[in-house]
Amino acid sequence: PSAAHSGTGYLYLETSGGATGDADTLYAPSMNLGTGSAARLLFWYHMYGGDIGTLSVEVSDNGGASYTSIWSQSGQVQTDELDPWIQLNTDLTPFMGSTINIRVIGSKGTGGSTFAGDLAIDKVEVEVCVSPDIVISEIMYNPPEFGTDSLEFIEIYNNGPASTDLSNWTFTGVTY
């Protein structure tokens, strides 16, 4: 892509070099989805070029011993680096009540060793509906580039008409 979907940076896999089927994997930290009523994974993706293989998402609910594929897309999707990003919105509700591990896998296609392909993702989010009207709309962790400064936040959004008291709410299972 020619630019990020959100902000100034994004994660990408360059398909030049390597062999057909070579893959890179992004592992998200473990997260407990709790006992809410629904959950989903959202991110924006861009797949441009003839050497695109497959971009896939897998989830484990047993500490990474095994993974279940929940989404995949193969081959070029966009036909130009200027084409808009596409949002993935996939259901995590079957994993409610579990601590999960998510991994995103990008693989090289069959085009040889050229610069004809980039798999890119941006703005990865997990949303959990902990009440019919309260949703986690963003979880962000930005590790420090220098020193100990880092930005971390969890954004909660009230989607309902009434105010909700959050004074006794806690987050557990968060590790860095």
C-alpha positions in Angstrom: 0.0 0.0 0.0 1.0 3.6 -0.5 0.1 4.6 3.1 -1.2 3.3 6.3 -4.9 2.9 6.8 -4.7 4.5 10.3 -1.8 6.6 11.7 1.6 6.5 10.1 2.7 2.9 10.2 1.5 -0.6 9.4 2.9 -4.1 9.4 3.7 -5.8 6.1 5.4 -8.8 4.6 7.5 -8.2 1.5 7.4 -11.2 -0.8 10.7 -10.6 -2.5 13.3 -13.3 -1.8 12.6 -16.7 -0.2 10.8 -19.7 -1.6 7.1 -20.3 -2.5 5.2 -20.9 0.7 7.7 -19.2 3.0 5.7 -17.5 5.8 6.0 -15.0 8.7 3.7 -15.1 11.7 2.6 -12.3 14.0 1.6 -13.6 17.5 -0.7 -11.5 19.6 -0.4 -11.6 23.4 -2.7 -14.0 25.2 -6.1 -12.5 26.1 -9.0 -13.6 28.2 -12.3 -12.9 26.4 -14.2 -13.3 29.7 -17.9 -14.1 29.9 -19.3 -11.3 27.7 -22.0 -11.9 25.1 -19.9 -11.5 22.0 -16.4 -10.8 20.7 -14.8 -10.1 17.3 -11.4 -9.4 15.7 -11.0 -6.5 13.4 -8.2 -5.3 11.3 -7.5 -3.6 7.9 -5.6 -5.5 5.2 -4.0 -4.7 1.9 -2.8 -7.5 -0.5 -1.3 -6.1 -3.7 1.0 -7.9 -6.2 1.4 -11.1 -8.2 3.6 -12.8 -5.6 0.9 -12.7 -2.9 0.3 -16.0 -1.1 -2.2 -16.3 1.7 -3.1 -14.1 4.7 -4.7 -16.1 7.4 -5.9 -15.8 11.0 -5.8 -18.6 13.5 -7.0 -18.8 17.2 -5.9 -21.2 20.0 -7.9 -21.7 23.2 -5.4 -24.2 24.6 -2.3 -22.1 25.2 -1.0 -22.5 21.6 -1.0 -26.3 21.6 -3.2 -26.2 18.5 -4.9 -23.5 16.4 -8.2 -23.2 14.5 -8.3 -21.3 11.3 -11.0 -18.6 11.4 -10.3 -16.6 8.2 -8.0 -16.7 5.2 -7.6 -14.8 1.9 -5.3 -16.0 -1.0 -3.9 -14.1 -3.9 -3.9 -10.4 -4.9 -7.0 -8.5 -3.7 -6.1 -4.9 -4.5 -5.0 -4.1 -8.1 -3.0 -1.0 -7.2 -1.0 0.2 -4.2 -3.4 3.2 -4.1 -6.5 1.0 -3.7 -8.3 1.3 -0.4 -7.7 -1.0 2.5 -10.3 -3.7 3.3 -11.6 -4.3 6.9 -11.7 -7.8 8.3 -14.5 -8.4 10.8 -14.5 -12.0 12.1 -16.4 -13.5 15.0 -14.6 -14.6 18.1 -17.8 -15.4 20.1 -17.1 -19.2 20.0 -14.1 -18.5 22.2 -15.9 -16.6 24.9 -14.9 -17.7 28.4 -11.5 -18.7 27.2 -8.0 -17.3 27.2 -7.0 -17.2 23.5 -3.9 -16.7 21.4 -4.3 -15.2 18.0 -1.8 -15.5 15.2 -1.8 -13.9 11.7 0.2 -15.7 9.1 1.3 -14.3 5.7 2.9 -16.5 3.1 4.7 -16.0 -0.2 3.0 -17.0 -3.4 4.4 -18.6 -6.5 5.7 -15.5 -8.4 9.4 -16.1 -7.8 11.9 -13.7 -6.2 10.5 -10.4 -7.3 9.2 -7.3 -5.5 5.7 -8.0 -6.8 3.8 -8.4 -3.6 3.1 -6.9 -0.2 0.7 -8.3 2.5 -0.1 -5.6 5.0 -2.3 -5.2 8.1 -3.2 -2.2 10.1 -5.2 -1.2 13.2 -5.7 -4.6 14.8 -8.4 -4.7 17.4 -10.3 -7.2 19.6 -13.7 -6.1 20.7 -15.6 -7.8 23.6 -19.2 -7.1 24.4 -19.1 -7.3 28.2 -22.6 -5.9 28.6 -25.3 -5.5 25.9 -24.3 -1.8 25.6 -20.6 -1.6 26.7 -17.9 -2.6 24.2 -14.1 -2.4 24.2 -13.6 -0.4 21.1 -9.8 -0.4 21.1 -6.8 -2.0 22.8 -3.5 -0.3 22.1 0.0 -1.0 23.2 2.9 0.9 21.7 6.2 -0.4 23.0 8.9 2.2 23.7 11.4 3.0 21.0 13.8 4.6 23.4 13.8 4.5 27.2 10.8 3.5 29.2 8.1 5.6 27.7 5.2 3.6 26.3 1.6 4.2 25.5 -1.1 1.7 26.7 -4.8 2.1 26.8 -8.1 0.3 26.6 -10.9 2.3 25.2 -14.5 1.4 26.4 -17.5 2.8 24.6 -21.1 2.9 25.9 -23.3 2.1 22.9 -26.5 2.4 24.9 -28.8 5.2 25.9 -28.2 5.0 29.7 -25.0 5.6 31.7 -23.2 2.6 33.1 -21.3 2.6 36.4 -17.8 1.1 35.7 -16.4 1.7 39.2 -16.2 -2.1 40.1 -15.0 -3.3 36.7 -11.5 -4.8 36.4 -9.3 -6.3 33.7 -7.5 -9.5 34.4 -5.0 -11.6 32.4 -3.3 -8.6 30.8 0.5 -9.2 30.4 3.2 -7.3 28.5 
